[in-house]
Amino acid sequence: MTVTARESTALRDALAMVAPGQPLRDGLDRVLKANRGALVVVGDDPAVLSICSGGFLLDAEFTPQRLSELAKMDGAVILAPDCSRIARANVHLMPRASIPTTETGTRHRTAERVARSIDVPVISVSAAMSVISVYRNDRRHMLQPIGRLIDRADQALATLHRFRSRFDVAMNSLSSLEVEDTVSVGDVVAVLQSAEMVQRIAAEARDHLIELGDDGRLVRLQLAELVDGVAPALRLVLQDYLQNPGPSPTARVSMIDQVLETLSSLPTDELVDGRRVAEVLGLPFSPGDLHTGLEPRGYRVLHRLPRFSDAVIERIVERFANLQEIMRASLGELEQVDGVGAATARSVKEGLSRLAEASILDRYQ
């Protein structure tokens, strides 16, 4: 069954409720330590109440201790949507028996059927297996031990660090090649591949961090540092090289969004195929040959200059055909651009000269 983005987001929200450091997780851990089971529904709207039978109205403030005590009874516990209050306890849930389920135990079958019929998180605690399962819509997630999650997050960070290094190398190389006017399709593809891999690995690490909760603070800081600047740089590369991007800035933004979505949906085996990535961007290349030359428009290099607005950069790029023409332009030609005065034109010339010198020095050191 295809998992929609909405379902994935709903499950992440549910996992955030039971992450370490949250009161609900503390209560669930207390239930497990007492070697008891539990069935918890997070939500007390009319749809939930319509399948409830028996039990008693509680409407008391939620505490981990209360949840642990109420789990001594066989029925389900109904919580407020924000887990701030315990609405009902010892409730018998009666979802439709026609709702399909892959579970075998009574508690787990009920949890899955409720989650599939009503859009609320349902949590099942198994005393026999000592596991906590979270159900949301058609998805089920079994909470992993903290130590295992930290190991996986560390592995993701190590892999992410390697791909971030590849991305930085590819970007530095692209900068030098742009100055030398020797950029090829393969050079652009290398940047896109490494950037997309960084973002995919980061997304996987974020899923671990959601489940880690407060225990993932240090990993979260490292992750933020490793992905910093990748997404904006990727968009600027697409602004420079995307073929037929559209007649207006708004159209270009829309086209870039579509390309990014297509790129993110590529299977890994297609992402590592440079020709497939080039096709997504509409880049010209010969079969089996990614050495076709390209000319950047100049967006990325101009954004590296300080104190230049997007509007000024847009007008400069529209005035000149590509980066090389911008670099060759005289002060007078730059001043003819709307919004570019003598001081701004001088800043552009001097800034581009410094970037060119720095890129060449970095390349040949």
C-alpha positions in Angstrom: 0.0 0.0 0.0 1.3 3.4 -0.9 2.2 5.6 2.0 1.0 9.2 1.5 2.9 12.3 2.7 0.0 13.0 5.0 0.1 9.6 6.6 3.9 9.9 7.1 3.5 13.3 8.8 0.7 11.9 11.0 2.8 9.0 12.2 5.8 11.4 12.9 3.4 13.5 15.0 2.4 10.4 16.9 6.0 9.3 17.5 6.8 12.8 18.8 4.1 12.3 21.5 5.8 9.1 22.8 9.5 10.3 22.5 11.7 10.2 25.5 11.2 13.2 27.7 7.4 13.4 27.0 5.1 12.6 29.9 3.2 10.0 27.8 6.4 8.1 27.2 7.2 8.1 30.9 3.8 6.7 31.6 4.2 3.9 29.0 7.6 3.0 30.3 6.1 2.7 33.8 3.5 0.3 32.4 6.2 -1.8 30.8 8.3 -1.9 33.9 5.3 -3.1 35.9 5.0 -6.0 33.3 1.5 -4.9 32.3 -0.2 -4.2 29.0 -2.2 -1.1 27.9 -4.3 0.3 25.1 -4.2 4.1 24.8 -6.2 6.3 22.3 -5.0 9.9 21.9 -8.2 11.8 21.1 -11.6 12.1 22.6 -13.6 13.5 19.7 -17.1 12.2 18.8 -15.7 9.7 16.3 -13.7 8.1 19.1 -16.5 8.2 21.6 -18.8 6.5 19.1 -16.9 3.3 19.4 -16.5 3.4 23.2 -18.5 1.3 25.5 -18.5 1.0 29.3 -15.7 2.4 31.4 -16.0 5.6 33.3 -15.6 9.3 32.7 -12.4 10.6 34.5 -11.5 14.0 33.0 -8.4 14.3 35.2 -5.0 15.8 34.6 -2.6 13.4 32.9 0.3 12.1 34.9 2.5 9.1 34.1 1.6 7.7 37.5 -2.1 7.8 36.8 -1.7 6.1 33.4 0.3 3.3 35.1 -2.4 2.8 37.7 -5.2 2.9 35.1 -3.4 0.3 33.0 -4.1 -2.3 35.8 -7.6 -2.5 34.3 -8.2 -4.3 31.1 -10.0 -1.5 29.2 -8.5 1.3 27.1 -7.5 4.7 28.3 -8.8 7.7 26.3 -6.6 10.8 26.4 -7.2 14.4 25.2 -5.6 15.1 21.8 -2.7 17.0 23.5 -2.3 14.3 26.1 -2.9 16.9 28.8 -5.9 15.1 30.4 -7.2 11.6 30.8 -10.8 11.6 29.5 -12.0 8.1 30.1 -10.6 4.8 31.5 -11.4 1.1 31.4 -13.2 1.6 28.1 -14.2 -1.2 25.8 -13.4 -0.2 22.2 -15.7 -1.6 19.4 -14.3 -0.8 16.0 -16.0 -2.5 13.0 -14.9 -6.2 12.7 -14.9 -5.8 8.9 -11.8 -3.5 9.1 -8.8 -5.6 8.0 -6.0 -6.2 10.5 -2.7 -8.1 10.3 -2.4 -8.5 14.1 -3.2 -11.6 16.1 -3.5 -10.4 19.7 -6.8 -8.9 20.9 -5.3 -5.6 22.1 -3.2 -5.2 18.9 -6.1 -6.1 16.6 -8.2 -3.5 18.3 -5.5 -0.9 18.1 -5.0 -1.4 14.4 -8.7 -1.3 13.6 -9.3 1.8 15.6 -6.3 3.6 13.9 -7.5 2.5 10.4 -11.1 3.7 11.0 -10.3 7.0 12.9 -7.5 9.4 12.3 -6.0 9.3 15.8 -2.9 7.8 17.3 -3.4 4.5 19.1 -0.7 3.0 21.3 -0.5 -0.6 22.4 1.8 -1.9 25.1 2.5 -5.6 25.1 3.4 -7.1 28.4 4.4 -10.4 26.9 6.8 -9.0 24.3 7.8 -5.8 26.3 7.2 -3.6 23.3 5.3 -0.4 22.6 3.6 -0.1 19.2 2.2 3.1 17.7 -0.6 2.9 15.1 -1.7 5.8 12.9 -4.0 5.3 9.8 -2.6 2.3 8.0 0.8 2.4 9.6 2.3 0.7 12.6 5.7 1.5 14.2 7.3 -0.4 17.0 9.4 1.8 19.3 13.0 0.8 19.3 15.4 0.8 22.3 17.1 4.1 22.8 20.6 2.6 22.4 19.7 1.1 19.1 18.2 4.4 17.8 21.4 6.3 18.9 23.5 3.7 17.0 21.5 4.2 13.9 21.6 8.0 14.2 25.4 7.9 14.6 25.7 5.7 11.5 23.5 8.1 9.6 25.6 11.0 10.7 28.8 9.2 9.6 27.4 8.5 6.2 26.0 12.1 6.0 29.5 13.5 6.8 31.0 11.6 3.8 28.3 12.8 1.4 28.6 16.4 2.7 32.3 16.3 2.0 31.6 15.1 -1.6 29.1 17.9 -1.9 31.6 20.5 -0.8 34.3 19.2 -3.1 31.8 19.2 -6.0 30.7 22.7 -5.3 34.2 24.1 -5.0 35.1 22.4 -8.3 32.0 23.8 -9.9 33.0 27.3 -8.8 36.4 27.0 -10.3 35.1 25.6 -13.6 32.5 28.3 -13.9 35.3 31.0 -13.7 37.3 29.1 -16.3 34.2 28.6 -18.5 34.7 24.8 -18.6 31.6 23.5 -16.9 30.2 20.2 -18.2 26.9 18.4 -17.6 28.7 15.8 -15.5 30.0 18.6 -13.2 26.5 19.9 -12.5 25.1 16.4 -12.1 27.8 15.5 -9.5 26.6 18.5 -7.4 23.0 17.5 -7.7 23.6 13.9 -6.8 25.6 14.6 -3.7 23.2 17.3 -2.6 20.2 15.0 -2.9 22.0 12.2 -1.1 22.8 14.6 1.8 19.1 15.6 2.0 17.9 12.0 1.9 20.3 10.8 4.6 19.3 13.9 6.7 15.6 13.0 6.4 16.4 9.4 7.6 18.3 10.8 10.6 15.5 13.2 11.4 13.1 10.2 11.7 15.4 8.7 14.3 15.6 12.0 16.1 11.8 12.3 16.4 11.7 8.9 18.2 14.8 9.9 20.3 13.2 13.0 21.6 15.3 14.7 24.3 17.9 12.0 24.0 18.8 13.2 20.5 19.8 16.8 21.3 23.5 16.4 20.5 22.8 14.4 17.3 20.3 17.1 16.3 23.0 19.8 16.6 25.4 17.8 14.4 22.7 17.2 11.8 21.8 20.9 11.6 25.5 21.7 11.0 26.0 19.1 8.3 23.0 20.1 6.2 23.4 23.8 6.6 23.4 25.6 3.3 22.8 22.6 1.1 19.2 23.3 0.1 19.8 26.9 -0.8 22.9 26.0 -2.8 21.0 23.3 -4.7 18.3 25.8 -5.7 20.9 28.3 -7.0 22.6 25.6 -9.1 19.2 24.8 -10.6 18.6 28.5 -11.3 21.9 28.6 -13.2 21.6 25.4 -15.2 17.9 24.4 -15.5 16.9 24.3 -19.2 13.8 26.3 -20.2 13.1 27.5 -16.7 10.2 29.8 -17.6 9.7 33.5 -18.6 9.3 35.0 -15.1 10.8 34.6 -11.6 7.6 33.0 -10.4 7.6 30.5 -13.3 11.2 29.7 -12.5 10.5 29.0 -8.9 7.6 26.7 -9.8 9.8 24.9 -12.3 12.6 24.5 -9.8 10.1 23.1 -7.2 8.9 20.5 -9.7 12.4 19.5 -10.5 13.3 19.1 -6.8 10.2 17.0 -6.3 11.1 14.8 -9.2 14.7 14.5 -8.1 13.7 13.5 -4.5 11.4 10.8 -5.9 14.0 9.1 -8.0 15.0 5.6 -6.7 18.6 5.5 -5.5 19.7 3.4 -8.5 18.4 6.1 -10.8 19.9 8.9 -8.7 23.4 7.5 -9.1 22.9 7.4 -12.9 24.2 10.7 -14.1 22.3 10.4 -17.4 19.0 10.0 -15.5 19.7 13.1 -13.4 20.6 15.1 -16.5 17.3 14.1 -18.1 15.4 15.4 -15.1 17.0 18.8 -15.6 16.7 18.7 -19.3 20.4 19.1 -19.7 21.9 18.4 -23.2 24.2 15.4 -23.4 25.1 12.6 -25.8 24.2 9.0 -24.8 27.0 7.8 -22.6 28.7 11.2 -22.6 28.2 13.8 -19.9 31.0 16.1 -21.1 28.7 18.5 -23.0 29.6 22.0 -22.0 27.3 24.3 -20.1 27.2 28.0 -19.3 25.9 29.2 -15.9 23.6 32.1 -15.8 25.4 33.6 -12.8 22.9 33.4 -10.0 25.0 31.4 -7.6 28.2 33.4 -8.1 26.3 36.7 -7.6 24.7 35.4 -4.5 28.2 34.9 -3.0 28.8 38.6 -3.2 27.8 40.6 -0.1 24.9 43.0 0.2 23.2 42.3 -3.1 19.4 41.8 -3.2 17.6 39.1 -5.1 16.0 41.8 -7.3 19.3 43.4 -8.3 20.8 39.9 -9.1 17.7 39.1 -11.2 18.1 42.2 -13.2 21.8 41.7 -13.8 21.2 38.1 -15.0 18.4 39.2 -17.3 20.7 41.9 -18.8 23.5 39.6 -19.6 23.4 36.2 -21.2 25.6 34.2 -18.8 28.2 34.4 -16.1 31.1 35.0 -18.5 29.4 38.1 -20.0 28.7 39.4 -16.5 32.4 39.0 -15.7 33.5 40.7 -18.9 31.0 43.6 -18.6 32.4 47.0 -18.1 31.5 49.4 -15.3 29.4 51.4 -17.7 27.5 48.4 -18.9 26.8 47.3 -15.4 25.5 50.8 -14.5 23.0 50.5 -17.3 21.2 47.8 -15.3 18.2 49.2 -13.4 19.1 49.6 -9.7 22.8 49.3 -10.2 24.7 52.5 -9.6 28.4 53.3 -9.9 29.1 52.0 -6.4 27.2 48.7 -7.0 28.8 48.2 -10.4 32.3 48.6 -8.8 31.3 46.1 -6.1 30.2 43.6 -8.7 33.4 43.9 -10.7 35.7 43.8 -7.7 33.8 41.0 -6.0 33.8 38.8 -9.1 37.5 39.4 -9.6 38.2 38.3 -6.0 36.1 35.2 -6.4 37.8 34.3 -9.7 41.3 34.7 -8.1 40.3 32.7 -5.0 38.7 29.9 -7.1 41.7 29.5 -9.4 44.1 29.5 -6.4 42.0 26.8 -4.6 41.9 24.7 -7.8 45.6 24.7 -8.5 47.1 24.7 -5.0 
